[in-house]
Amino acid sequence: MTRALSDVKRRRIDELIAHTSDAGGVSLLRDAGRRLVRNPTAIVGAAIIVLFLIIAIFAPLVAPHDPVQRFPELTQNLTVDTIPGAQAGHPLGSDPLGRDFASRMIYGARQTLFVGVLATLIGLLAGVLLGAVAGAVGGWVDAVVMRLTDVMLALPSLLLAITLVALARESSQWTVIVAVAIVNVPIFARLLRGSMLAQRESDHVLAARALGVKQRHIVSRHMLPNSLTAVIVQATLTFAVAILDAAALSFLGLGDPDINRAEWGLMLGVDGVRYFEVRPELAYYPALAIILVALGFTLLGESIREALDPKNRR
Amino acid sequence: MPLLDVRDLSVVFQRKGTRPVRAVDGVSFTVEPGQTVGLVGESGCGKSVTSLAIMGLLPRRGNKVTGEVRFDETDLLKLRPQDLRDWRGRDIGMIFQDPLSSLNPVIPLGLQVAEVLERHQGRTRKAALKQARDLLDAVGIPDPDRRLDEFPHQLSGGMRQRALIAIALACKPRLLIADEPTTALDVTIQAQILTLLKELVDDSGTALVMITHDLGVVAGLCDTVNVLYAGKVVERAYRHQLFAEPRHPYTHGLLQSVPRLDVDRGERLHQIRGSVSDNIPWSEGCAFAPRCDRVIDDCIGETVPLEPTFRGGALRCTNPVPQEVPA
């Protein structure tokens, strides 16, 4: 016969149990934030984005010169075949009009982030709205929205953007932003609609319906939050494409008519291409900047997705 | 007066260009208040479709539901979808098979329990969460305060099913439909969940419709058992009656197929020949005839009617297993 468990040991067991199970529940957002901070990928991505944001916001303080001013010491050496390189006071040399290239790069961060972020956001919002409606309502609404996106996706995105800009009465920075945003709408709409459909058939949505939850709450609480991760990732990728699309429009002369405006896409697509044989740096630097920013957004976006996925919680 | 009176319920799956499929074919049964009724049958016999039809949860397109589902004198099939929504969760609760996928993965458990209270009892978020804590406690989830903030994947399978039971019973419904609530759980947890269900149902006076293929569950829980085959009720009896003297060869076969401890080791387990897809239309005779050991000429020809036996029981068979004559 075994002896009964002593009270001391029994208490020890309770202690041990209490100790192992006090991990505690924390809110999804706080937990996601905590894991984000611990993830080196996220740190690198965030660091890149913050760096460029600081440059963009404090451009007047960071830039050595006015980005639109033409400098005599640069213009006097300017010919069709030579563009002055780095020299005292102008670390990156001149652009094809004798303006300080370094300052234009720095001011360019402003323009480029503005166009890219805004075009992505507008496209994202409109796409999510359309996709959510299509996926939630289904039936003929779904059919109409999806045929519309089919038509839009059938056209090459740049061709579609060109058409949209051409339709606008006068071109400005905003026509470019809106055109690029519209091109991205069907991608977001289709993506979200797909995962909404999968959610609609899921057991937990059926369970919610069995509890009499209202249709709009089923969409907003049960279907949408479970469908958004794919869209978040897509948004980070879209950002890079949006910058390049905007650049392409500028290159084709459909962008902002203001020739003084400094924007990486414009600098790469117009000056960079035209003077590539004379001074390839005019293309290299804007291209490098675009790649870096896009990389930053992609890294951060991917880590956000990972952090938000409750299945990765420990 | 029965709480739930299902009369001649039929569900036909109809897709363009395909042959219509009769998943449920004129099923009738009643549930008295506080009673536990079992729906038993093998996969594909129409158990789950019956429960979804009662709840009005079948997709509207491609399905035709006919018959009557009288709940407390109201025909649920005639209600508008938005009105039926008020009944679901408040008067009729439902528990599903897979507890993990039935919970929303991105919402903390507490909010999922609170949602149904906010919806049907007009509670504020705060009051609902407080009540959710007590509900989780009542279904035996340890440390409910902490669990409120946790997500479904952080819980064990048994705890998830307990949580689902808490959600289903939150508004004290008069009827609970449990669609194979223990299938996804391991055996030790199955017993706990069944005990819990029985306690809660007995305490609150909730009627329970238990859908299962597991005769062990039926044996422990149900007052009356309906055996379904190919969309029709083939036998209905009180639990003890059914286990002691199954009359329909299908019921008999099912009971024979259960492994028993008191049978010699070397003996082969009994099986029912063929599968549920080997059947003939009910209009041509008995659907079970191709698999039946007791098939006779009378089984083929016309629909076999469901004849009442005694004490509310019923049987659909031309050549039933003979009753043992008391010695």
Interface residues (C-beta under 8 A of the other chain):
Chain A: S21 G24 G25 V26 S27 L28 S202 D203 H204 L206 A207 A208 R209 A210 L211 G212 V213 K214 H217 R221 H222 P225 N226 P310 K311 R313
Chain B: M55 L57 R85 D86 W87 R88 G89 R90 G93 M94 F96 D98 S101 S102 L103 N104 P105 V106 I107 P108 E115 V116 R119 H120 D143 R146 R147 L148 D149 E150 F151 H153 Q154 L164 I167 A168
